[in-house]
């Protein structure tokens, strides 16, 4: 046979490529299944309105929910945030 020895010579290139291909396929499958599972880790929930999220209002609501603010303090600060346009 004319090609004796050539078949094994190419294996040093083929097997690493096959291994890299299998690893990439597994990584892509895991990422695809992970993102479609609905876990939502690392992703912010979509805003409920057309306005951007207002972090100051969120902090105010959290402090009120923890009982750090009285009803009067909460209403006053909420009114101020609304008057400032949430800035």
C-alpha positions, 0 to 999 in steps of 0.5 A: 500500500502506498499510504501506510503510515499516513493514517496514524500521522494525522491522528495527532491533529484529528483527536485534539480537534474532536476533543475540543469539538465535544467539549464545546458542544457540551458547554453550549448544551449546558448554557442553552439548557440553563438559560431556558430553565427559567432560573433567571440567575444574574438577570434583572426582571423586566421593568413593569412600566416604560420608565426605567427602574427607580433605585431610590424608590426601591430603597425607600420601599425596602426601608419602609417594609423593614419598619425603619420609617414611619408612615409619615416619613415614608409618605414625605420622602416618596412625595419628594422623590416624585417631585424630583422626577425620581432623580 
